[in-house]
Amino acid sequence: MYYEVHGQGQPLLLICGLGNDLSSWALQVPEFSKNHRVICFDNRGSGQTDAPDVPYSIRMMAADTAGLMDVLEIEKAHVLGVSMGGYIAEELAIGWPGRVASLVLATTSAGPYPLKISVLQKWTRQTLAGMNPLMLFQIMLPFMFNDRCFEDPEVVQMAVNTIARHSSTTPPHILARQMTACAEHDVRDRISLIGAPTLVLAGKGDPFVPFSLAEELAARIHGARLRVLEAGGHGFNAAVAAEFNRAVLEFLNEMA
């Protein structure tokens, strides 16, 4: 597994979303590392981490994450997961509860819903059929950003640049493995086992994870808080980075 460590303080583990490598945290690491020891890494199959061609599961990637914590001798950390990274963070908090000091689940859910499963299955088929990853992610753009973001040319250009940078980091057949793992993830019957203090961050205009799923997620975790970023779509950690960072840091400061 490829990882980077930035800053000093209480450990904060950042878990990437589908197909992304740790560069997707470029707008978070400088802020978060001012007061935390930030650990970011490439998930199985992405970036510079090994990409074994075997069936993937979210629990498998949570075990990878726990293993990385073992190697770095991190007994417990604050954990932030975005999208698929939120799925991984949920499994980590359920399967390794003693390792999670607090949990931030951003633009994610307890499990998929019929439309998302259908979209993921179609994307998987196109990926396996040999569609260029850059073209695939361009198709995904409307799911990542809401209409308000597209009104700002700089945000659109940033999104295209990000896609271009990520387009070669995850091989198509491995991207399909990650997509299948997302489509199969459902912890609705176990999510109540999470005991760590939890913040659920949702974008009001997220076209990929409807707000109702964020409400469901927060309701199923005892004591969880739900915070809404009104301007946020699915990729709000990039589109409204300052607002996203502020929400995360305010929560972490309360945990100190």
Residue pairs with C-beta under 8 A, 6 or more apart in sequence:
1 41
1 42
1 44
1 49
1 50
1 64
1 67
1 68
2 22
2 41
2 42
2 47
2 48
2 49
3 22
3 39
3 40
3 41
3 42
3 68
3 72
4 22
4 39
4 40
4 41
5 37
5 38
5 39
5 72
6 29
6 32
6 33
6 37
6 38
6 40
7 32
7 33
7 34
7 35
7 36
7 37
7 38
8 36
8 37
9 35
9 36
9 37
10 36
10 37
10 77
10 78
10 101
10 252
10 256
11 36
11 37
11 39
11 74
11 76
11 77
11 78
12 32
12 36
12 37
12 38
12 39
12 77
12 78
12 79
12 80
12 252
13 39
13 40
13 65
13 69
13 74
13 77
13 78
13 79
13 80
14 22
14 25
14 28
14 29
14 32
14 38
14 39
14 40
14 41
14 80
14 81
14 85
15 41
15 43
15 65
15 79
15 80
15 81
15 82
15 85
15 86
15 88
15 89
16 22
16 24
16 25
16 40
16 41
16 42
16 43
16 46
16 82
16 84
16 85
17 24
17 82
17 83
17 84
17 85
17 86
18 83
18 84
18 175
18 178
18 179
18 182
19 46
19 133
19 137
19 166
19 169
19 170
19 175
19 178
20 43
20 46
20 166
20 169
21 42
21 46
21 47
21 48
21 166
21 169
21 170
22 40
22 41
22 42
22 47
23 47
23 165
23 166
24 82
24 162
24 166
24 237
24 238
25 40
25 237
27 237
27 238
27 241
27 245
28 38
28 237
28 241
28 244
28 245
28 248
29 38
29 40
31 245
31 249
32 38
32 245
32 248
32 249
35 249
36 78
36 252
39 68
39 72
39 74
39 77
41 49
41 65
41 68
42 48
42 49
42 169
43 49
43 61
43 64
43 84
43 85
43 88
43 178
44 50
44 51
44 52
44 56
44 60
44 61
44 64
45 51
45 52
45 56
45 170
45 171
45 174
45 175
45 177
45 178
46 169
46 170
46 174
46 178
47 169
47 170
51 170
51 171
51 174
53 173
53 174
53 177
54 177
55 177
55 180
56 177
56 178
56 180
56 181
57 181
57 184
57 185
58 84
58 87
58 88
58 90
58 91
58 181
58 182
58 184
58 185
59 91
59 95
60 181
61 88
61 91
61 181
62 88
62 89
62 91
62 92
62 95
62 96
63 95
65 88
65 92
66 92
66 95
66 96
66 99
69 75
69 77
69 99
74 99
75 98
75 99
76 98
76 99
76 100
76 101
77 99
77 100
77 101
78 100
78 101
78 102
78 103
78 104
78 252
78 255
79 89
79 92
79 93
79 100
79 101
79 102
79 103
79 104
79 196
80 89
80 104
80 106
80 248
81 87
81 88
81 89
81 90
81 103
81 104
81 105
81 106
81 108
82 106
82 107
82 108
82 237
83 106
83 107
83 108
83 208
83 209
83 234
84 108
84 178
84 181
84 182
85 108
86 105
86 106
86 107
86 108
86 109
87 108
87 182
87 185
87 187
89 100
89 103
89 104
89 105
89 108
90 103
90 105
90 108
90 110
90 187
90 191
90 194
91 187
92 99
92 100
93 100
93 103
93 194
93 195
93 196
93 198
94 187
94 190
94 191
94 193
94 194
97 193
97 194
97 195
97 196
100 196
101 196
101 255
102 196
102 197
102 198
102 199
102 251
102 252
102 255
103 194
103 196
103 197
103 198
103 199
104 198
104 199
104 201
104 248
104 251
104 252
105 198
105 199
105 200
105 201
105 217
106 200
106 201
106 202
106 236
106 237
106 244
107 201
107 202
107 203
107 206
107 208
107 209
107 214
107 232
107 234
107 235
107 236
107 237
108 209
108 214
108 217
109 209
109 213
109 214
109 216
109 217
110 186
110 187
110 188
110 191
110 213
110 216
110 217
110 220
111 185
111 186
111 187
111 188
112 120
112 182
112 183
112 185
112 186
113 210
113 213
116 183
116 208
116 209
117 183
119 143
119 208
120 179
120 180
120 182
120 183
121 179
121 183
123 136
123 139
123 140
123 179
124 176
124 179
124 180
124 183
126 136
127 133
127 136
127 172
127 173
127 175
127 176
127 179
128 172
128 173
128 176
130 172
131 172
132 167
133 166
133 167
133 168
133 170
133 172
133 175
134 163
134 164
134 167
136 175
137 163
137 166
137 167
138 160
138 163
141 159
141 160
141 163
142 207
143 207
143 208
143 234
144 159
144 208
144 233
144 234
144 235
145 155
145 156
145 159
145 233
145 234
145 235
145 239
146 203
146 205
146 206
146 207
146 231
146 232
146 233
146 239
147 205
148 205
148 231
148 233
149 155
149 156
149 159
149 231
149 233
149 235
149 239
150 156
155 239
158 238
159 235
159 238
159 239
162 238
170 178
188 220
191 217
191 220
191 221
192 220
192 221
192 222
194 221
194 222
195 222
197 223
197 255
198 218
198 221
198 223
198 224
198 225
199 224
199 225
199 227
199 247
199 248
199 251
200 214
200 217
200 218
200 221
200 224
200 225
200 226
200 227
201 214
201 227
201 229
201 236
201 244
201 247
201 248
202 209
202 211
202 214
202 215
202 226
202 227
202 228
202 229
202 232
203 209
203 211
203 228
203 229
203 231
203 232
203 233
203 234
203 236
204 211
204 228
204 229
204 230
204 231
204 232
205 230
205 231
205 232
205 233
206 214
206 232
206 233
206 234
206 236
207 233
207 234
208 234
209 234
211 228
214 226
214 228
215 226
217 224
218 224
218 225
218 226
225 251
227 247
227 251
229 236
229 240
229 243
229 244
229 247
231 239
231 240
231 243
232 239
232 240
232 243
232 244
233 239
236 243
236 244
237 244
